[in-house]
Amino acid sequence: MILLRERYRWKPEDSKTNVRFSFECPEEVISIRILFSFEPDALTEPEACLPMIDRAVRRYYDGRGLEYDQISPESIGPLKNLITISLSKDGSYLGNAHCWQKNQVHEITKMKAAPGFVCPPRVAGVWEGMIHLHAVCTLKCEGRLIIEGRVSDALVSG
Amino acid sequence: MRWYPVELHTHTCHSDGTFTVEELVQAAKMNGYRALALTDHNTASGTPELIEVAREQGILPVRGLEWTTYYGHMVVLEENGYTDWRDVKPNEIDEAIQSIHKNGGIVGIAHPFSLSDPINTGYHWAFQIKDWSLPDYIEVWSRNYAPHRLQSLRAFGLWDKLLSEGYRITAMTGRDWHKDDCLPCCYTWVGTEEELTVKAVMDAVRGGNICLTAGPLLTMEAVTGGRTIPCGGIIPAGEKELELYLQIQSDVLPCVWEKKQVRAGEIRLIADGNEVDRFPAGVSCIRRVRVPEKWLRAELFGSYYGLEDCRIALTNPVYVE
């Protein structure tokens, strides 16, 4: 069954913000599957990337000479969006999938959890989560979050 | 004093690392580490496997994670319980560190001057610490080729400033190890009179009994008034002179660092931010120095991958009461 379905539209100004979500899992659900995706995942045009990279490099050098490290802004890029998900259950933090993939699937049961998460004592009940917009580099970014609950081995449509 | 190489900043596929936990432990063993912390980004989900696999391989596992926030990254080790990283504002970091301390953990500021947003998100330390006696350590050397890097120079600048303001904050390295890239890195050595245990590692980090190196190990003990004072230790008030026992061990981790690329030149003694002595590096020596106002440490300079007069090893300071 579908426990949550959300769509998001983000822009660069949303960087460094959190988006909260929550859903309730009925007693009969034994596992949840989180399908999270966003598109596009990177700013690829060099002319768009370069001013942002220049700012980062200037902050790194802080007015000191370029003889250190010899970072070439032209060698950096594309700039990837970093958007991750964290979860809590019954007030306990379960973890964070801190990864760069634009299509993510995380499955969690009482016995086994996807990398980044630990298993909750029980699957049923209220779940809380956050989407962490570490960096939205692209002018627009569309996100999609679907959370499925599985009853026994069958996925039941809601 | 016994010295043990440790790595307390690593990542696996439980966050954005390439290593599996097993591969990380294998790589740690090949590199000679005696203790290993797994510090995946905002998660400790790999810890049970680390404990199991590291113990099988004779490596001491250390629990941890890396706070990976919008305003900085912070390594948290051995916290019992959990302090939420997610809504901490830039001016609320003191309270968060206090909470971690209350839970028995320690914190280290990771790569504070690294190339940051939007390339490496949140890498630059932008949290506003009001009380600098709270962080337990700061990574002055991070990732690969650290002695070469501007971020290291800036981190040393911050560390020196804090020491001179009277804060006793430990300097550490952080390999920030995500994959087995075989690139040159720096090593943290933990000093302890005991066997290596998690408590011994935590005590050494908190207390500053730590030496750092990109190759040969430089260690220091101060002797005054009949007492031997380790790195991080406190010289009693009223002492006028110190004897420093300095030792360089070049045979440590022989298969890991390149002796042709990292060569010892001279030792420099730094007191209260000023160089007070320099002399050619030998295997061991004793130097007599005046007791400084606040702190004194030893640094080893030499050549490092073609760069001359480069800092390649150092001790944490001894402090004056």
HADDOCK unambig.tbl for C-alpha pairs under 7 A between the chains (distance, minus, plus):
assign (segid A and resid 16 and name CA) (segid B and resid 70 and name CA) 5.64 0.50 0.50
assign (segid A and resid 56 and name CA) (segid B and resid 115 and name CA) 6.56 0.50 0.50
assign (segid A and resid 56 and name CA) (segid B and resid 116 and name CA) 6.12 0.50 0.50
assign (segid A and resid 56 and name CA) (segid B and resid 117 and name CA) 6.13 0.50 0.50
assign (segid A and resid 57 and name CA) (segid B and resid 115 and name CA) 6.70 0.50 0.50
assign (segid A and resid 60 and name CA) (segid B and resid 113 and name CA) 6.72 0.50 0.50
assign (segid A and resid 60 and name CA) (segid B and resid 114 and name CA) 6.66 0.50 0.50
assign (segid A and resid 60 and name CA) (segid B and resid 115 and name CA) 5.36 0.50 0.50
assign (segid A and resid 68 and name CA) (segid B and resid 149 and name CA) 6.13 0.50 0.50
assign (segid A and resid 68 and name CA) (segid B and resid 150 and name CA) 5.55 0.50 0.50
assign (segid A and resid 69 and name CA) (segid B and resid 148 and name CA) 6.97 0.50 0.50
assign (segid A and resid 69 and name CA) (segid B and resid 149 and name CA) 5.59 0.50 0.50
assign (segid A and resid 69 and name CA) (segid B and resid 150 and name CA) 6.58 0.50 0.50
assign (segid A and resid 79 and name CA) (segid B and resid 119 and name CA) 6.42 0.50 0.50
assign (segid A and resid 95 and name CA) (segid B and resid 42 and name CA) 6.47 0.50 0.50
assign (segid A and resid 95 and name CA) (segid B and resid 43 and name CA) 4.86 0.50 0.50
assign (segid A and resid 96 and name CA) (segid B and resid 42 and name CA) 5.80 0.50 0.50
assign (segid A and resid 96 and name CA) (segid B and resid 43 and name CA) 5.75 0.50 0.50
assign (segid A and resid 97 and name CA) (segid B and resid 15 and name CA) 6.11 0.50 0.50
assign (segid A and resid 98 and name CA) (segid B and resid 15 and name CA) 4.84 0.50 0.50
assign (segid A and resid 98 and name CA) (segid B and resid 16 and name CA) 6.17 0.50 0.50
assign (segid A and resid 98 and name CA) (segid B and resid 41 and name CA) 6.19 0.50 0.50
assign (segid A and resid 99 and name CA) (segid B and resid 15 and name CA) 5.71 0.50 0.50
assign (segid A and resid 99 and name CA) (segid B and resid 16 and name CA) 5.01 0.50 0.50
assign (segid A and resid 115 and name CA) (segid B and resid 13 and name CA) 6.89 0.50 0.50
assign (segid A and resid 115 and name CA) (segid B and resid 14 and name CA) 4.53 0.50 0.50
assign (segid A and resid 115 and name CA) (segid B and resid 45 and name CA) 6.71 0.50 0.50
assign (segid A and resid 116 and name CA) (segid B and resid 14 and name CA) 4.66 0.50 0.50
assign (segid A and resid 116 and name CA) (segid B and resid 15 and name CA) 5.98 0.50 0.50
assign (segid A and resid 116 and name CA) (segid B and resid 43 and name CA) 5.69 0.50 0.50
assign (segid A and resid 116 and name CA) (segid B and resid 45 and name CA) 5.40 0.50 0.50
assign (segid A and resid 117 and name CA) (segid B and resid 43 and name CA) 6.97 0.50 0.50
assign (segid A and resid 117 and name CA) (segid B and resid 45 and name CA) 5.44 0.50 0.50
assign (segid A and resid 118 and name CA) (segid B and resid 45 and name CA) 5.37 0.50 0.50
assign (segid A and resid 134 and name CA) (segid B and resid 70 and name CA) 6.29 0.50 0.50
assign (segid A and resid 134 and name CA) (segid B and resid 121 and name CA) 6.29 0.50 0.50
assign (segid A and resid 135 and name CA) (segid B and resid 118 and name CA) 6.16 0.50 0.50
assign (segid A and resid 135 and name CA) (segid B and resid 121 and name CA) 6.68 0.50 0.50
